[in-house]
Amino acid sequence: MPDRQLLKAVADLREEIAQLGDEDAPARERLEGLAGDIERRLAGASDDEEGETLVAGLREAATQLEISNPRTTGILNRIMVALGSMGI
């Protein structure tokens, strides 16, 4: 179940990334990297240490985007909850 929730949240994140404007290019690049990291994690291509780094990156991105992109922040929070449910 958490995998399905996580996949849905990553799909939502990708939609949000596509809607970011040119002024948000650094945020877009960072979010694309995080989305790719999550997908690799789901494919089993990362270890526990990378999982901790991923969660830290998600927290930092959520904090930075909290005011300018509250919807994206909500998606990042959903991803962190799903990862936590998976023990990551």
C-alpha positions as CSV (number, residue, x, y, z in Angstrom):
1,M,0.0,0.0,0.0
2,P,2.7,2.6,0.8
3,D,4.4,1.9,-2.5
4,R,1.2,2.8,-4.4
5,Q,0.7,5.9,-2.3
6,L,4.3,6.9,-2.9
7,L,4.0,6.3,-6.7
8,K,0.9,8.5,-6.7
9,A,2.7,11.2,-4.7
10,V,5.7,11.1,-7.1
11,A,3.4,11.4,-10.1
12,D,1.8,14.4,-8.4
13,L,5.3,15.9,-7.8
14,R,6.2,15.4,-11.4
15,E,3.0,17.3,-12.4
16,E,4.0,20.1,-10.0
17,I,7.5,20.2,-11.4
18,A,6.2,20.6,-14.9
19,Q,4.2,23.7,-13.8
20,L,7.1,25.5,-12.2
21,G,8.1,28.6,-14.1
22,D,11.6,29.6,-15.4
23,E,12.1,31.6,-12.2
24,D,11.9,28.3,-10.3
25,A,14.6,26.5,-12.4
26,P,16.8,25.7,-9.3
27,A,13.8,24.3,-7.4
28,R,12.7,22.3,-10.5
29,E,16.1,20.8,-10.9
30,R,16.3,19.8,-7.2
31,L,12.8,18.4,-7.2
32,E,13.5,16.4,-10.4
33,G,16.6,14.9,-8.7
34,L,14.5,14.0,-5.6
35,A,11.8,12.4,-7.7
36,G,14.5,10.3,-9.5
37,D,16.0,9.3,-6.2
38,I,12.6,8.2,-4.9
39,E,12.0,6.1,-8.1
40,R,15.4,4.5,-7.7
41,R,14.6,3.7,-4.1
42,L,11.3,2.1,-5.1
43,A,13.2,0.0,-7.7
44,G,15.6,-1.2,-4.9
45,A,18.6,0.6,-6.3
46,S,19.6,2.4,-3.1
47,D,20.7,1.6,0.4
48,D,19.5,2.8,3.8
49,E,22.1,5.6,4.0
50,E,20.8,6.9,0.7
51,G,17.3,6.7,2.1
52,E,18.3,8.9,5.0
53,T,19.9,11.4,2.6
54,L,16.7,11.3,0.5
55,V,14.5,12.1,3.5
56,A,16.8,15.0,4.6
57,G,16.7,16.4,1.0
58,L,12.9,16.2,1.0
59,R,12.7,18.0,4.3
60,E,15.0,20.7,3.1
61,A,13.1,21.2,-0.1
62,A,9.8,21.3,1.7
63,T,11.1,24.0,4.0
64,Q,12.4,26.1,1.1
65,L,9.2,25.8,-0.9
66,E,6.8,26.2,2.0
67,I,5.8,29.7,1.2
68,S,6.3,30.0,-2.5
69,N,4.9,26.5,-3.5
70,P,2.6,25.3,-0.7
71,R,1.0,22.6,-2.9
72,T,4.4,21.2,-3.7
73,T,5.3,21.2,0.0
74,G,2.1,19.2,0.7
75,I,3.2,16.6,-1.9
76,L,6.7,16.4,-0.4
77,N,5.1,15.9,3.0
78,R,2.9,13.0,1.6
79,I,6.1,11.4,0.2
80,M,7.9,11.7,3.5
81,V,4.9,10.0,5.3
82,A,4.9,7.2,2.7
83,L,8.6,6.7,3.1
84,G,8.2,6.6,6.8
85,S,5.5,3.9,6.5
86,M,8.0,1.9,4.5
87,G,10.6,2.3,7.3
88,I,12.8,4.7,5.4
